Amino acid sequence: MKVDILAIGVHPDDVELSCSGTLLKHLAMGKSVGLLDLTRGEMGSRGNAQIREQEANEAAKMMGAAFRINLDMPDCFATWSEENLRKIIRVIRWCQPEIVLANAIDDRHPDHGRAAKLSADACFYSGLVKIETTWEDGRQQEAWRPKAVYHYVQDKNLQPDFVVDISEFMDRKMELVLAFKSQFFLPSENGYQDEPDTPISGKDFLDFLRAKARTYARPIGAEYAEGFNAARTPGVCNLFDLL
């Protein structure tokens, strides 16, 4: 199941919130995309693990992702460990992505920064032939290292190293976000009004998402964009690749 891009999120809705516009754009270009959730988000104030899994699978279907895998690490306690690194390495070697998108390098939620390092380190270690992992039938997996790891910007307004114009895909991105009905503002059809209010459960948060995308788009003269930080200095084939 080789894919061009693997998008990793520590929580089931991280990818949709932060880089789904970019994924939709590349899917429209004919690229393939896989999704990897590290936890089930079971420590979130709203919904539960089962509901969030259903929502995540629906969002993946709406996006057109080739697959969505959950590694079932403990929410809030997914630490940097050999066990967790090997779990991610097995997925990377299975789907052999050219590019990996991972959590923000620093953010309000402590899980995000920890997951950023965990995912980036797994991408590096996945290329070491002496770190052995096996398929379910016991055969050894081949080493594979993605060509690039990019960290999407999440809640904090980090200065991005580059942005991706998602103007044509912003509305579809919001549809993917709202697939997580337990988490976000859908008063007309939402059965979660009695659950606790959170920083992301009000209409103001959806307005914030659009405003943030407008802010990142402004320097390139676009309507909406998503921001990314690069794990290494990116290169371009020629100056005309840059907006």
MIKE-905631 format. One line per 10 residues: number of its first residue (from 1); their letters; for each residue x, y, z of N, C-alpha, C, CB. Coordinates in Angstrom, 3 decimals, padded with zeros to 6 digits. Glycine has a CB too. Layout:
NUM) A) X:Y:Z:X:Y:Z:X:Y:Z:X:Y:Z  ...
REM end
This chain:
1) MKVDILAIGV) 000.852:-001.197:000.000:000.000:000.000:000.000:000.881:001.237:000.000:-000.960:000.011:001.229  001.624:001.441:-001.084:002.485:002.608:-001.155:001.656:003.862:-001.383:003.525:002.445:-002.264  001.998:004.941:-000.671:001.344:006.234:-000.864:002.399:007.315:-001.062:000.430:006.579:000.341  001.982:008.408:-001.662:002.896:009.533:-001.858:003.092:010.317:-000.565:002.372:010.459:-002.958  002.009:010.503:000.192:002.054:011.299:001.418:001.418:010.513:002.555:001.334:012.660:001.224  002.100:010.471:003.694:001.536:009.926:004.926:001.373:011.082:005.902:002.442:008.788:005.530  000.142:011.315:006.351:-000.135:012.378:007.315:-000.379:011.747:008.677:-001.359:013.240:006.874  000.429:012.141:009.657:000.373:011.571:010.997:-000.188:012.604:011.962:001.772:011.096:011.456  -001.108:012.176:012.816:-001.640:013.033:013.869:-001.728:012.273:015.171:-003.010:013.580:013.483  -001.407:012.911:016.276:-001.483:012.216:017.559:-002.939:012.040:017.978:-000.700:012.987:018.643
11) HPDDVELSCS) -003.828:012.940:017.537:-005.259:012.829:017.813:-006.009:012.645:016.499:-005.782:014.083:018.577  -007.171:012.010:016.521:-007.864:011.689:015.271:-008.255:012.867:014.396:-009.067:010.939:015.582  -008.359:014.074:014.941:-008.754:015.211:014.106:-007.612:016.179:013.799:-009.863:015.959:014.777  -006.396:015.865:014.228:-005.277:016.788:014.009:-005.033:017.048:012.520:-004.005:016.231:014.652  -005.057:015.989:011.736:-004.784:016.124:010.304:-005.843:016.978:009.625:-004.716:014.747:009.638  -007.115:016.707:009.936:-008.194:017.466:009.300:-008.099:018.951:009.636:-009.557:016.918:009.734  -007.802:019.269:010.880:-007.739:020.654:011.316:-006.580:021.410:010.678:-007.623:020.716:012.815  -005.470:020.738:010.453:-004.228:021.461:010.174:-003.659:021.301:008.778:-003.216:021.041:011.126  -003.921:020.189:008.106:-003.295:020.010:006.787:-004.200:019.333:005.768:-002.037:019.207:006.930  -005.504:019.217:006.066:-006.371:018.493:005.137:-006.578:019.253:003.826:-007.717:018.222:005.789
21) GTLLKHLAMG) -006.490:020.582:003.856:-006.569:021.326:002.609:-005.424:020.967:001.670:-006.565:022.818:002.889  -004.230:020.846:002.235:-003.056:020.449:001.456:-003.217:019.035:000.916:-001.786:020.545:002.310  -003.744:018.136:001.745:-003.951:016.754:001.291:-004.985:016.704:000.174:-004.395:015.858:002.464  -006.091:017.438:000.323:-007.105:017.469:-000.722:-006.518:018.004:-002.030:-008.301:018.328:-000.282  -005.669:019.011:-001.937:-005.057:019.580:-003.136:-004.194:018.552:-003.851:-004.220:020.808:-002.777  -003.415:017.788:-003.076:-002.539:016.801:-003.700:-003.313:015.589:-004.208:-001.475:016.354:-002.716  -004.394:015.241:-003.539:-005.266:014.184:-004.076:-005.830:014.603:-005.430:-006.422:013.870:-003.088  -006.210:015.864:-005.554:-006.720:016.368:-006.823:-005.649:016.364:-007.909:-007.266:017.770:-006.643  -004.378:016.400:-007.504:-003.263:016.338:-008.450:-002.918:014.905:-008.838:-002.039:017.015:-007.859  -003.631:013.939:-008.243:-003.382:012.539:-008.560:-002.448:011.837:-007.598:-002.832:012.436:-009.919
31) KSVGLLDLTR) -002.054:012.505:-006.530:-001.207:011.881:-005.516:-002.061:011.029:-004.580:-000.427:012.954:-004.715  -001.415:010.071:-003.925:-002.110:009.209:-002.970:-001.741:009.598:-001.548:-001.773:007.727:-003.224  -002.699:009.419:-000.632:-002.548:009.880:000.749:-002.996:008.790:001.711:-003.357:011.178:000.989  -002.202:008.574:002.766:-002.581:007.694:003.866:-002.601:008.479:005.163:-001.618:006.495:003.972  -003.431:008.037:006.111:-003.575:008.724:007.390:-003.199:007.788:008.526:-005.013:009.244:007.573  -002.469:008.330:009.510:-002.046:007.553:010.675:-002.332:008.343:011.939:-000.543:007.191:010.588  -003.212:007.819:012.789:-003.495:008.412:014.092:-002.738:007.631:015.161:-005.028:008.421:014.385  -002.052:008.336:016.042:-001.274:007.649:017.076:-002.151:007.217:018.249:-000.150:008.552:017.577  -003.166:008.016:018.604:-004.057:007.682:019.719:-005.507:007.781:019.249:-003.806:008.625:020.940  -006.432:007.385:020.115:-007.858:007.486:019.810:-008.476:008.763:020.388:-008.596:006.262:020.350
41) GEMGSRGNAQ) -007.653:009.593:020.998:-008.169:010.838:021.551:-009.132:010.621:022.702:-008.846:011.628:020.479  -008.930:009.518:023.428:-009.903:009.125:024.455:-009.905:010.029:025.679:-009.634:007.721:024.890  -008.896:010.869:025.844:-008.860:011.764:026.990:-009.510:013.118:026.694:-007.430:011.968:027.432  -010.013:013.290:025.479:-010.702:014.522:025.138:-011.967:014.704:025.963:-011.039:014.540:023.664  -012.355:015.955:026.199:-013.490:016.245:027.079:-014.830:015.853:026.474:-013.508:017.709:027.420  -014.884:015.758:025.147:-016.146:015.473:024.471:-016.053:014.163:023.686:-016.528:016.634:023.533  -017.177:013.448:023.603:-017.183:012.195:022.874:-016.410:011.114:023.608:-016.610:012.393:021.495  -016.055:010.051:022.894:-015.241:008.970:023.452:-014.469:008.316:022.318:-016.123:007.922:024.206  -013.651:007.336:022.651:-012.777:006.712:021.655:-013.560:006.096:020.507:-011.917:005.651:022.309  -014.680:005.437:020.811:-015.459:004.773:019.776:-016.086:005.796:018.818:-016.550:003.900:020.414
51) IREQEANEAA) -016.645:006.867:019.387:-017.258:007.905:018.556:-016.211:008.571:017.675:-017.963:008.955:019.430  -015.070:008.878:018.255:-014.040:009.569:017.494:-013.463:008.668:016.397:-012.925:010.048:018.428  -013.413:007.364:016.641:-012.954:006.449:015.601:-013.933:006.438:014.427:-012.783:005.028:016.169  -015.229:006.417:014.725:-016.240:006.463:013.668:-016.130:007.756:012.873:-017.649:006.326:014.263  -015.956:008.863:013.582:-015.820:010.154:012.913:-014.574:010.191:012.035:-015.771:011.283:013.942  -013.468:009.657:012.557:-012.210:009.656:011.808:-012.332:008.837:010.532:-011.072:009.109:012.673  -012.976:007.687:010.622:-013.138:006.844:009.438:-014.034:007.510:008.403:-013.715:005.485:009.829  -015.065:008.213:008.866:-015.938:008.929:007.942:-015.173:010.055:007.253:-017.166:009.489:008.681  -014.345:010.782:008.016:-013.558:011.868:007.433:-012.572:011.331:006.395:-012.805:012.634:008.534  -011.946:010.188:006.673:-011.000:009.588:005.732:-011.700:009.191:004.438:-010.319:008.364:006.361
61) KMMGAAFRIN) -012.915:008.663:004.579:-013.702:008.288:003.399:-014.059:009.524:002.581:-014.985:007.537:003.816  -014.489:010.579:003.261:-014.828:011.825:002.572:-013.609:012.408:001.854:-015.393:012.850:003.570  -012.446:012.305:002.471:-011.221:012.840:001.882:-010.796:012.052:000.659:-010.103:012.842:002.903  -010.974:010.730:000.698:-010.471:009.872:-000.358:-009.114:009.287:-000.040:-010.401:010.629:-001.637  -008.809:009.172:001.262:-007.528:008.604:001.686:-007.477:007.109:001.369:-007.302:008.839:003.196  -006.280:006.619:001.084:-006.099:005.203:000.764:-006.334:004.324:001.983:-004.698:004.959:000.210  -006.037:004.837:003.170:-006.238:004.087:004.402:-006.192:005.037:005.579:-005.181:002.975:004.558  -006.702:004.589:006.708:-006.527:005.282:007.981:-006.235:004.218:009.031:-007.798:006.142:008.364  -005.109:004.357:009.723:-004.659:003.405:010.726:-004.576:004.109:012.065:-003.294:002.786:010.340  -004.947:003.421:013.133:-004.785:003.953:014.487:-003.877:003.015:015.269:-006.166:004.118:015.202
71) LDMPDCFATW) -002.819:003.574:015.875:-001.843:002.766:016.604:-002.214:002.555:018.066:-000.489:003.409:016.522  -003.298:003.172:018.525:-003.838:002.920:019.864:-002.823:003.186:020.972:-004.323:001.493:019.962  -001.989:004.195:020.798:-001.139:004.639:021.902:-002.023:005.367:022.914:000.030:005.567:021.394  -001.631:005.441:024.173:-002.475:006.101:025.176:-002.500:007.614:025.003:-001.989:005.759:026.574  -003.687:008.177:024.857:-003.839:009.618:024.713:-003.270:010.330:025.943:-005.325:009.990:024.508  -002.533:011.399:025.733:-001.845:012.199:026.765:-000.576:011.539:027.292:-002.784:012.458:027.923  -000.393:010.259:027.015:000.763:009.554:027.582:001.526:008.774:026.512:000.311:008.602:028.695  001.411:009.208:025.264:002.170:008.582:024.183:003.590:009.131:024.220:001.500:008.840:022.787  004.501:008.387:024.790:005.863:008.866:025.035:006.820:008.423:023.933:006.364:008.365:026.389  007.998:009.058:023.922:009.079:008.652:023.033:009.666:007.363:023.606:010.179:009.784:022.892
81) SEENLRKIIR) 009.450:006.256:022.920:009.926:004.959:023.408:010.213:004.062:022.215:008.885:004.295:024.362  011.027:003.051:022.432:011.322:002.105:021.353:010.047:001.443:020.848:012.317:001.036:021.830  009.162:001.075:021.760:007.924:000.414:021.360:007.112:001.302:020.416:007.088:000.052:022.597  006.941:002.573:020.773:006.140:003.462:019.937:006.842:003.812:018.629:005.812:004.730:020.696  008.159:003.966:018.677:008.904:004.208:017.446:008.736:003.048:016.472:010.388:004.430:017.754  008.830:001.843:016.984:008.701:000.671:016.113:007.298:000.572:015.503:009.020:-000.607:016.899  006.282:000.972:016.254:004.920:000.957:015.711:004.821:001.863:014.489:003.903:001.395:016.782  005.404:003.054:014.596:005.348:003.994:013.473:006.235:003.514:012.333:005.776:005.405:013.922  007.410:003.015:012.657:008.337:002.517:011.630:007.685:001.437:010.780:009.617:001.968:012.278  006.943:000.539:011.407:006.283:-000.540:010.645:005.316:000.029:009.618:005.533:-001.496:011.594
91) VIRWCQPEIV) 004.585:001.079:010.009:003.642:001.689:009.067:004.395:002.391:007.940:002.715:002.688:009.794  005.460:003.115:008.273:006.243:003.810:007.249:006.817:002.814:006.250:007.375:004.629:007.895  007.363:001.717:006.731:007.940:000.725:005.831:006.863:000.000:005.029:008.768:-000.280:006.619  005.672:-000.063:005.554:004.565:-000.700:004.844:004.073:000.154:003.677:003.416:-000.975:005.805  003.898:001.476:003.924:003.301:002.327:002.886:004.320:003.165:002.124:002.283:003.238:003.505  005.572:003.197:002.574:006.686:003.819:001.859:006.360:005.223:001.307:007.110:002.918:000.722  005.986:006.160:002.171:005.661:007.505:001.687:006.896:008.278:001.247:004.935:008.282:002.765  006.707:009.152:000.266:007.773:010.063:-000.139:007.852:011.236:000.836:007.540:010.571:-001.584  006.686:011.663:001.324:006.592:012.811:002.229:005.755:012.419:003.437:005.978:014.050:001.509  006.179:012.862:004.618:005.398:012.683:005.842:005.045:014.048:006.400:006.178:011.841:006.895
101) LANAIDDRHP) 003.777:014.221:006.727:003.309:015.417:007.428:003.033:015.030:008.871:002.028:016.025:006.749  003.562:015.796:009.819:003.464:015.427:011.233:003.023:016.628:012.069:004.817:014.885:011.748  002.741:016.341:013.327:002.257:017.371:014.255:003.205:018.565:014.354:002.056:016.770:015.634  002.674:019.659:014.896:003.432:020.893:015.072:004.620:020.672:016.011:002.523:022.005:015.617  005.723:021.323:015.719:006.933:021.157:016.526:006.758:021.736:017.930:008.122:021.823:015.833  005.820:022.670:018.084:005.519:023.263:019.399:004.080:023.727:019.362:006.495:024.457:019.750  003.327:023.465:020.446:001.928:023.854:020.426:001.364:023.908:021.835:001.118:022.891:019.569  000.132:024.432:021.920:-000.552:024.558:023.216:-000.737:023.193:023.871:-001.919:025.246:023.039  -001.151:022.189:023.104:-001.352:020.850:023.644:-000.005:020.130:023.698:-002.380:020.048:022.787  000.432:019.660:024.870:001.743:019.020:024.977:001.906:017.794:024.091:001.992:018.631:026.393
111) DHGRAAKLSA) 000.804:017.090:023.790:000.902:015.901:022.938:001.464:016.228:021.563:-000.461:015.248:022.790  001.177:017.422:021.057:001.537:017.745:019.679:003.046:017.799:019.490:000.919:019.071:019.270  003.736:018.521:020.364:005.188:018.608:020.245:005.873:017.267:020.448:005.725:019.602:021.236  005.374:016.485:021.416:005.956:015.155:021.643:005.759:014.258:020.429:005.334:014.499:022.886  004.573:014.322:019.838:004.292:013.495:018.659:005.117:013.941:017.460:002.802:013.547:018.312  005.399:015.241:017.367:006.224:015.744:016.270:007.605:015.097:016.287:006.354:017.272:016.353  008.220:015.063:017.458:009.544:014.447:017.566:009.474:012.941:017.364:010.168:014.760:018.923  008.462:012.313:017.967:008.307:010.870:017.828:008.172:010.482:016.357:007.086:010.383:018.623  007.345:011.206:015.623:007.118:010.888:014.210:008.358:011.168:013.365:005.932:011.690:013.672  008.999:012.316:013.596:010.187:012.662:012.822:011.327:011.670:013.080:010.641:014.089:013.160
121) DACFYSGLVK) 011.511:011.297:014.329:012.562:010.327:014.648:012.260:008.967:014.030:012.721:010.190:016.167  010.996:008.576:014.031:010.617:007.301:013.417:010.928:007.314:011.924:009.119:007.010:013.646  010.721:008.457:011.278:011.039:008.560:009.848:012.532:008.350:009.609:010.602:009.933:009.294  013.363:008.889:010.486:014.810:008.700:010.343:015.194:007.247:010.611:015.575:009.636:011.300  014.753:006.709:011.734:015.122:005.345:012.103:014.596:004.320:011.108:014.604:005.024:013.490  013.499:004.638:010.435:012.931:003.716:009.458:013.892:003.447:008.310:011.626:004.265:008.918  014.851:004.339:008.111:015.831:004.157:007.049:017.079:003.398:007.464:016.226:005.473:006.521  017.170:003.011:008.728:018.345:002.280:009.208:018.133:000.777:009.041:018.636:002.621:010.691  018.980:000.141:008.251:018.765:-001.270:007.910:018.934:-002.192:009.118:019.727:-001.690:006.809  019.694:-001.749:010.118:019.920:-002.622:011.278:018.790:-002.551:012.305:021.230:-002.258:011.947
131) IETTWEDGRQ) 017.852:-001.633:012.132:016.637:-001.666:012.947:015.652:-002.567:012.214:016.038:-000.210:013.188  015.411:-003.730:012.769:014.611:-004.737:012.088:013.158:-004.702:012.561:015.206:-006.124:012.314  012.259:-004.732:011.598:010.834:-004.883:011.868:010.306:-005.946:010.910:010.058:-003.514:011.703  009.191:-006.547:011.270:008.680:-007.652:010.461:007.220:-007.431:010.073:008.824:-008.973:011.218  006.835:-008.083:008.973:005.448:-008.149:008.573:004.718:-009.105:009.505:005.313:-008.592:007.098  003.405:-009.162:009.387:002.624:-010.048:010.260:002.989:-011.506:010.069:001.143:-009.863:010.007  003.442:-011.879:008.872:003.814:-013.279:008.626:005.249:-013.585:009.012:003.610:-013.618:007.173  005.936:-012.620:009.629:007.297:-012.850:010.106:008.388:-012.437:009.144:007.466:-014.270:010.423  008.046:-012.090:007.906:009.064:-011.637:006.957:009.601:-010.271:007.367:008.487:-011.579:005.527  010.878:-010.065:007.102:011.496:-008.790:007.486:011.100:-007.694:006.518:013.027:-008.918:007.539
141) QEAWRPKAVY) 010.780:-006.513:007.069:010.479:-005.366:006.236:011.760:-004.718:005.721:009.644:-004.352:007.011  011.667:-004.097:004.560:012.798:-003.358:004.024:012.857:-001.969:004.652:012.703:-003.258:002.490  014.065:-001.462:004.831:014.229:-000.101:005.352:013.673:000.903:004.344:015.728:000.202:005.656  013.105:001.985:004.866:012.574:003.041:004.007:012.597:004.357:004.768:011.133:002.705:003.528  013.149:005.387:004.136:013.160:006.714:004.745:012.462:007.709:003.818:014.614:007.172:005.046  011.439:008.399:004.296:010.786:009.420:003.470:011.782:010.493:003.046:009.612:010.060:004.232  011.507:011.096:001.896:012.394:012.139:001.388:012.299:013.420:002.213:012.070:012.438:-000.066  011.142:013.660:002.825:010.958:014.905:003.576:009.931:014.706:004.676:010.524:016.051:002.641  010.136:015.432:005.792:009.171:015.502:006.886:008.817:016.963:007.092:009.738:014.863:008.205  007.534:017.274:007.014:007.063:018.633:007.231:006.067:018.631:008.388:006.417:019.215:005.940
151) HYVQDKNLQP) 006.187:019.632:009.257:005.317:019.729:010.431:004.255:020.796:010.189:006.140:020.057:011.710  002.997:020.384:010.210:001.923:021.358:010.020:001.761:022.227:011.257:000.603:020.649:009.696  001.343:023.461:011.032:001.086:024.402:012.121:-000.293:024.102:012.707:001.175:025.886:011.621  -000.399:024.123:014.055:-001.668:023.819:014.703:-002.211:025.047:015.424:-001.504:022.655:015.684  -002.357:025.015:016.719:-003.029:026.109:017.421:-002.166:027.362:017.526:-003.430:025.659:018.805  -000.904:027.205:017.905:-000.020:028.361:018.005:000.246:028.959:016.628:001.302:027.970:018.679  000.374:030.266:016.592:000.675:030.956:015.339:002.185:030.941:015.085:000.144:032.415:015.374  002.700:029.761:014.780:004.124:029.639:014.485:004.452:030.290:013.143:004.549:028.161:014.480  005.664:030.794:013.015:006.113:031.329:011.734:006.412:030.171:010.798:007.362:032.238:011.908  005.664:030.001:009.715:005.895:028.848:008.841:007.132:029.036:007.976:004.680:028.603:007.955
161) DFVVDISEFM) 007.739:027.926:007.584:008.833:027.960:006.621:008.291:028.063:005.199:009.719:026.714:006.766  007.086:027.542:004.996:006.411:027.704:003.717:004.915:027.505:003.933:006.964:026.703:002.653  004.121:027.969:002.979:002.675:027.783:003.052:002.187:027.167:001.742:001.949:029.135:003.336  001.041:026.498:001.828:000.427:025.876:000.652:-000.920:026.552:000.406:000.254:024.321:000.847  -001.111:027.031:-000.806:-002.368:027.666:-001.194:-003.476:026.608:-001.241:-002.226:028.382:-002.574  -004.492:026.741:-000.380:-005.610:025.791:-000.360:-006.935:026.490:-000.670:-005.691:025.091:001.009  -006.861:027.623:-001.363:-008.055:028.434:-001.576:-009.208:027.632:-002.187:-007.722:029.611:-002.470  -008.917:026.757:-003.140:-009.954:025.979:-003.807:-010.523:024.878:-002.917:-009.404:025.375:-005.074  -009.851:024.599:-001.815:-010.210:023.432:-001.006:-010.635:023.785:000.415:-009.051:022.482:-000.952  -010.746:025.075:000.719:-011.060:025.464:002.087:-012.435:024.970:002.524:-010.988:026.970:002.226
171) DRKMELVLAF) -013.423:025.082:001.665:-014.761:024.642:002.046:-014.806:023.132:002.289:-015.769:025.028:000.966  -014.121:022.376:001.462:-014.076:020.928:001.666:-013.296:020.581:002.931:-013.444:020.233:000.448  -012.267:021.362:003.229:-011.544:021.152:004.485:-012.489:021.308:005.671:-010.363:022.139:004.607  -013.313:022.341:005.651:-014.235:022.564:006.754:-015.249:021.430:006.863:-014.953:023.897:006.579  -015.638:020.841:005.759:-016.527:019.675:005.797:-015.853:018.503:006.495:-016.948:019.270:004.377  -014.564:018.326:006.248:-013.821:017.250:006.914:-013.719:017.509:008.414:-012.413:017.110:006.305  -013.453:018.748:008.781:-013.385:019.107:010.201:-014.717:018.800:010.880:-013.021:020.605:010.375  -015.811:019.171:010.234:-017.130:018.999:010.831:-017.612:017.558:010.808:-018.121:019.865:010.124  -016.848:016.663:010.175:-017.153:015.232:010.294:-016.977:014.772:011.740:-016.248:014.398:009.351  -016.178:015.508:012.505:-015.977:015.209:013.917:-017.057:015.936:014.726:-014.539:015.630:014.385
181) KSQFFLPSEN) -018.280:015.429:014.615:-019.439:016.118:015.187:-019.367:016.233:016.698:-020.705:015.402:014.800  -018.683:015.314:017.356:-018.617:015.369:018.812:-017.721:016.504:019.298:-018.115:014.045:019.361  -016.853:017.003:018.435:-015.835:017.950:018.865:-016.141:019.399:018.511:-014.532:017.571:018.271  -016.889:019.618:017.414:-017.001:020.962:016.869:-018.445:021.437:016.789:-016.372:021.015:015.502  -018.622:022.654:016.363:-019.885:023.370:016.465:-020.836:023.012:015.321:-019.632:024.869:016.480  -021.852:022.195:015.637:-022.899:021.846:014.683:-024.231:021.826:015.434:-022.609:020.460:013.994  -024.756:022.961:015.830:-025.916:022.979:016.717:-027.179:022.373:016.127:-026.200:024.368:017.119  -027.364:022.462:014.816:-028.608:022.006:014.212:-028.746:020.494:014.173:-028.717:022.543:012.831  -027.623:019.763:014.211:-027.696:018.314:014.097:-026.793:017.593:015.105:-027.326:017.898:012.695  -026.365:018.304:016.111:-025.387:017.758:017.047:-026.063:017.303:018.329:-024.305:018.793:017.360
191) GYQDEPDTPI) -025.777:016.092:018.752:-026.342:015.577:019.994:-025.423:015.732:021.181:-026.693:014.146:019.833  -024.464:016.667:021.107:-023.451:016.789:022.154:-023.541:018.119:022.890:-022.068:016.629:021.559  -024.714:018.781:022.839:-024.836:020.087:023.471:-024.625:020.036:024.977:-026.185:020.670:023.172  -024.908:018.912:025.602:-024.804:018.812:027.056:-023.393:018.479:027.530:-025.763:017.767:027.564  -022.481:018.257:026.617:-021.108:017.938:027.006:-020.338:019.223:027.297:-020.399:017.120:025.899  -019.174:019.107:027.942:-018.435:020.311:028.353:-018.023:021.183:027.175:-017.203:019.918:029.138  -018.061:022.477:027.385:-017.507:023.403:026.400:-015.991:023.286:026.426:-017.960:024.870:026.682  -015.383:023.388:025.253:-013.933:023.332:025.147:-013.460:024.478:024.272:-013.465:021.972:024.577  -012.153:024.731:024.215:-011.654:025.821:023.367:-011.954:025.637:021.881:-010.174:025.959:023.552  -012.369:024.427:021.467:-012.610:024.187:020.042:-014.072:023.857:019.731:-011.725:023.060:019.558
201) SGKDFLDFLR) -014.954:023.903:020.732:-016.328:023.447:020.507:-017.298:024.561:020.104:-016.837:022.782:021.748  -016.862:025.801:020.114:-017.743:026.921:019.774:-017.581:027.381:018.335:-017.483:028.079:020.702  -018.558:028.144:017.843:-018.500:028.661:016.484:-017.281:029.554:016.289:-019.776:029.430:016.154  -016.836:030.216:017.341:-015.688:031.112:017.211:-014.440:030.365:016.765:-015.422:031.822:018.528  -014.337:029.072:017.129:-013.159:028.317:016.714:-013.175:028.067:015.204:-013.086:026.982:017.474  -014.327:027.791:014.634:-014.426:027.607:013.188:-014.088:028.907:012.464:-015.837:027.126:012.796  -014.527:030.028:013.023:-014.161:031.333:012.459:-012.652:031.546:012.547:-014.906:032.474:013.192  -012.071:031.103:013.661:-010.624:031.211:013.851:-009.867:030.423:012.787:-010.231:030.718:015.247  -010.341:029.210:012.456:-009.674:028.390:011.443:-009.612:029.118:010.101:-010.400:027.046:011.281  -010.727:029.709:009.724:-010.748:030.428:008.455:-009.851:031.668:008.511:-012.184:030.830:008.096
211) AKARTYARPI) -009.897:032.380:009.630:-009.080:033.589:009.751:-007.595:033.250:009.718:-009.420:034.339:011.045  -007.225:032.152:010.368:-005.819:031.751:010.379:-005.360:031.388:008.977:-005.599:030.567:011.333  -006.202:030.665:008.239:-005.864:030.305:006.871:-005.733:031.550:005.990:-006.921:029.358:006.298  -006.539:032.563:006.260:-006.411:033.819:005.520:-005.086:034.515:005.845:-007.592:034.751:005.842  -004.705:034.460:007.126:-003.456:035.102:007.540:-002.258:034.473:006.845:-003.286:035.013:009.057  -002.230:033.131:006.779:-001.107:032.456:006.133:-001.117:032.655:004.621:-001.133:030.970:006.458  -002.292:032.943:004.064:-002.386:033.127:002.615:-001.966:034.521:002.168:-003.795:032.858:002.155  -002.085:035.484:003.058:-001.865:036.877:002.663:-000.500:037.130:002.013:-002.009:037.763:003.867  000.614:036.605:002.548:001.915:036.908:001.939:002.059:036.396:000.508:003.009:036.323:002.781  001.276:035.384:000.118:001.406:034.853:-001.242:000.259:035.313:-002.143:001.458:033.327:-001.207
221) GAEYAEGFNA) -000.564:036.214:-001.633:-001.634:036.756:-002.448:-002.759:035.787:-002.727:-001.086:037.228:-003.721  -002.947:034.791:-001.842:-004.018:033.806:-001.991:-005.122:034.101:-000.978:-003.474:032.359:-001.804  -006.197:033.342:-001.052:-007.305:033.539:-000.121:-007.124:032.723:001.157:-008.621:033.167:-000.789  -006.715:031.456:001.011:-006.515:030.581:002.164:-005.237:029.762:001.966:-007.743:029.646:002.371  -004.533:029.494:003.058:-003.320:028.677:002.989:-003.101:027.959:004.315:-002.088:029.547:002.635  -002.330:026.890:004.257:-001.893:026.168:005.454:-000.386:026.303:005.590:-002.310:024.669:005.392  000.077:026.446:006.839:001.489:026.666:007.090:002.205:025.422:007.568:001.662:027.753:008.091  003.504:025.330:007.234:004.316:024.171:007.588:005.714:024.619:008.021:004.406:023.187:006.400  006.301:023.846:008.920:007.710:023.984:009.276:008.462:022.781:008.731:007.898:024.110:010.822  009.665:023.007:008.229:010.458:021.953:007.615:011.472:021.411:008.600:011.159:022.464:006.361
231) ARTPGVCNLF) 011.631:020.087:008.607:012.630:019.457:009.471:014.039:019.726:008.967:012.387:017.951:009.560  014.180:019.994:007.689:015.463:020.392:007.115:015.189:021.471:006.080:016.218:019.168:006.479  016.245:022.145:005.636:016.080:023.198:004.639:015.550:022.607:003.343:017.409:023.932:004.390  014.383:023.064:002.870:013.852:022.532:001.610:014.576:023.125:000.415:012.354:022.810:001.500  014.629:022.364:-000.675:015.224:022.852:-001.915:014.188:022.918:-003.016:016.388:021.964:-002.342  014.436:023.715:-004.034:013.534:023.802:-005.178:014.344:023.580:-006.447:012.795:025.178:-005.216  013.677:023.042:-007.471:014.364:022.778:-008.740:014.710:024.076:-009.452:013.499:021.898:-009.648  013.827:025.075:-009.359:014.107:026.361:-009.987:013.311:027.447:-009.270:013.761:026.330:-011.504  013.653:028.679:-009.507:013.033:029.793:-008.811:011.553:029.941:-009.136:013.751:031.063:-009.148  011.113:029.392:-010.257:009.728:029.535:-010.660:008.808:028.588:-009.912:009.599:029.308:-012.134
241) DLL) 009.389:027.688:-009.073:008.584:026.865:-008.190:008.059:027.677:-006.992:009.404:025.666:-007.703  008.649:028.859:-006.771:008.295:029.672:-005.626:007.300:030.747:-006.037:009.545:030.302:-005.003  006.299:030.968:-005.196:005.328:032.030:-005.453:005.867:033.360:-004.902:003.946:031.683:-004.810
REM end
